[in-house]
Amino acid sequence: MDIRINVSCRKCGCGFALTSGRFSDRGALSCPNCGAALAADTYAVLRTALLAFRDLSSSEDFSFKLVEEEMPF
């Protein structure tokens, strides 16, 4: 199952989406509008969590939904 997350840049307000399929190929995350970068350690945690959630969702007989919540970065 491909997981999609919506991202908003706090620096410029740009909104963009990432999917777990494209996310796994990225080594870093930066805003496509202003270039603001997410800290490498925060990116690593986010990437690991998103890929784990994707794997969990595809292996169970249940569906899961991420609840939107403000992230501290």
C-alpha positions as CSV (number, residue, x, y, z in Angstrom):
1,M,0.0,0.0,0.0
2,D,1.3,3.4,-0.9
3,I,1.1,5.9,1.9
4,R,0.7,9.6,1.1
5,I,1.6,12.5,3.4
6,N,1.0,16.2,2.9
7,V,3.8,18.5,3.9
8,S,3.7,22.2,4.5
9,C,6.9,24.3,4.6
10,R,6.8,26.6,7.7
11,K,9.3,29.0,6.0
12,C,7.4,29.8,2.8
13,G,4.0,28.1,3.2
14,C,4.4,25.8,0.2
15,G,2.4,22.6,0.3
16,F,3.5,19.4,-1.3
17,A,2.8,15.6,-1.1
18,L,5.1,12.7,-0.6
19,T,4.3,9.0,-1.1
20,S,6.0,6.1,0.6
21,G,7.1,4.9,-2.9
22,R,8.9,8.1,-3.7
23,F,10.0,8.7,-0.1
24,S,12.0,5.6,0.0
25,D,14.2,6.8,-2.9
26,R,15.0,10.2,-1.3
27,G,18.1,10.8,0.9
28,A,16.8,14.1,2.2
29,L,13.7,16.3,2.3
30,S,13.6,19.9,1.3
31,C,10.9,22.4,0.2
32,P,10.6,22.4,-3.6
33,N,9.8,26.2,-3.5
34,C,12.4,27.7,-1.1
35,G,14.8,24.9,-0.5
36,A,14.4,24.8,3.3
37,A,15.7,21.4,4.5
38,L,14.4,19.1,7.2
39,A,17.1,18.2,9.7
40,A,18.8,14.9,8.7
41,D,18.0,13.1,12.0
42,T,14.3,14.2,11.8
43,Y,14.1,13.0,8.2
44,A,15.6,9.6,9.1
45,V,12.9,9.1,11.8
46,L,10.1,10.2,9.5
47,R,11.3,8.0,6.7
48,T,11.6,4.9,9.0
49,A,8.1,5.5,10.4
50,L,6.5,6.0,7.0
51,L,8.1,2.9,5.5
52,A,7.2,0.8,8.5
53,F,3.6,2.0,8.4
54,R,3.5,1.2,4.7
55,D,4.7,-2.3,5.3
56,L,2.3,-2.8,8.2
57,S,-0.6,-1.6,6.2
58,S,0.0,-4.0,3.4
59,S,0.5,-7.1,5.6
60,E,-2.7,-6.9,7.7
61,D,-6.4,-7.6,7.1
62,F,-7.2,-4.2,8.6
63,S,-7.0,-0.7,7.1
64,F,-5.2,2.1,8.9
65,K,-5.5,5.9,8.5
66,L,-3.1,8.5,9.6
67,V,-4.7,11.2,11.7
68,E,-3.6,14.7,10.8
69,E,-1.7,16.3,13.6
70,E,0.7,19.2,13.6
71,M,4.3,17.9,13.7
72,P,7.0,19.9,15.6
73,F,9.2,20.5,12.7
